[in-house]
Amino acid sequence: RCALLNATPAWLTAIQKAQIAELYEIAEALNIQTGIKHHVDHIVPLKGKTVTGLHTPWNLQILTATQNISKGNRYEI
């Protein structure tokens, strides 16, 4: 949670913050609708070995828990 707060830029607009919240709501809806656990994943990890991403709408994607866990904390080019 602390990493998310530190990686969330102060310059995000209210719309962008709402977009982030909406992604989490969609992931939760998918959990309920499909019975398959979904995560909101950072495309570029917040604490990667070679790169550091931000908690922004354009750095988020919804993956199944299995996909996200197998991805780990890596960023593939």
Buried (B, 14 or more C-beta within 10 A) or exposed (E): EEEEEEBBEEEBEEEBBEBBEEBBEEBEEBBEEEEEEBBBBBBBBBEBEEEBBBBBBEBBBBBBBEEBEEBEEEBEE
